[in-house]
Amino acid sequence: MKKEPRYKSGLISSLNPFGYNVERWSYALHRVTGVVLIGYLMAHIFETFELSMGNTAWTSTMNALHSLGPLELVGLWIVAGSALYHGANGIRLILNEMFGKLMGRPILPVYPYSPTSLGRNQRIAVWTITGVVLVLWVWAGLYLLTGLGVV
Amino acid sequence: MKESWSMILTYACAMILVFVLTFHFLLQGPLAGKPFEGTGGVLAFSYAAGNLVNFEVVFGLLLYAAILHGLNGVRVIALEWFHPQKKAWLLNLIIVVLMAFFLALGSYTLLAVG
């Protein structure tokens, strides 16, 4: 059976935000950060499982991870950034989709079309989230890369 | 399960995760003082196991909310690959098996350490 054309580009196109507005960028970033987080979560469950195997197994796993050096910290920094963005943007999405907040009133579609979902409140929310997440991500980087427990 | 119910479950888990994950971050970092001191930079067994014992319910909630939310999210993304949609049952089955596996592994860890 011949596939319908709209399925050809599939997932890759859904992740391409270039040429679209900030809502599409936040949509793509939400997906990418979500995939990063579920990958980390699965690894983290395996890692935490070592606790049930006793002190020796746990310490050996921790030492193996620690031997990665800066790679481990950079990885954690990426996970921290993903969690911050996914969480903050997720709160906005819950306000939008569950409670109908920050959205414009529906209007008749008149050319040139402009999405009412991307009104003033929504733009403020998107850029506030971006700013707050960037600040916290920089802080997380300093916290991780300058030595845990220091900042 | 209807798609609308799976999305409500996803949103409910997301709201739980916002609070529980913030607590988890704080516990591993700023609230902890210096959990890596004197251990050569690795997280000490006593500290990690102690957290699981002291906050077993919180970590249980975190495990279930994160797995249900995360794997349902993967299902939603992967559904775009499934064409025709008749085959979506296979994806749903894979996701349910993965959920059961990771929930069992995490629950075992919590019970064994706790």
Interface residues (C-beta under 8 A of the other chain):
Chain A: M1 K3 E4 Y7 G10 L11 S14 R31 G34 V35 L37 I38 L41 M42 I45 F46 T48 F49 L51 S52 N55 W58 T59 M62 N63 L65 H66 A83 G87 G90 I91 I94 E97 M98 Y143 L148 G149
Chain B: Y11 A14 M15 L17 V18 L21 F25 G29 A32 G33 K34 P35 F36 E37 G40 G41 V42 L43 F45 A48 A49 L52 L63 A66 I67 G70 L71 G73 V74 I77 E80 W81 H83 P84 F102 L105 G106 Y108 T109 A112 V113
